[in-house]
Amino acid sequence: MSTAVFPEIRVSLDIGCRFHSVAVGLSDGNLLDEFEIPHTKQGFETFFKRIQQHELKHQLSVSIAMEGYNGYARPLRNTGSGLELCILLT
């Protein structure tokens, strides 16, 4: 069994009711960015813009993990970002 880690950008999104915390890192564990966005259309536009900047800079694919508790993730379903959204409920 291979334990190789493929290089990628990993984004963690902690969903809140008014603000969301974001951490962006590389699959090797290096932290690239941390920021908070408001739970608004402009906040999510900022989110996708900053993620795209990292994607272009590093030329790597992006994986986004997020908490989808209490339905706060619903605004991400129709963002028009071109990203496939998979919400995992734990």
Secondary structure, 3 states (H helix, E strand, C coil): CCCCCCCCEEEEEECCCCEEEEEEEECCCCEEEEEEEECCHHHHHHHHHHHHHHHHHHCCCEEEEEECHHHCCHHHCCCCCCCCCCCECC
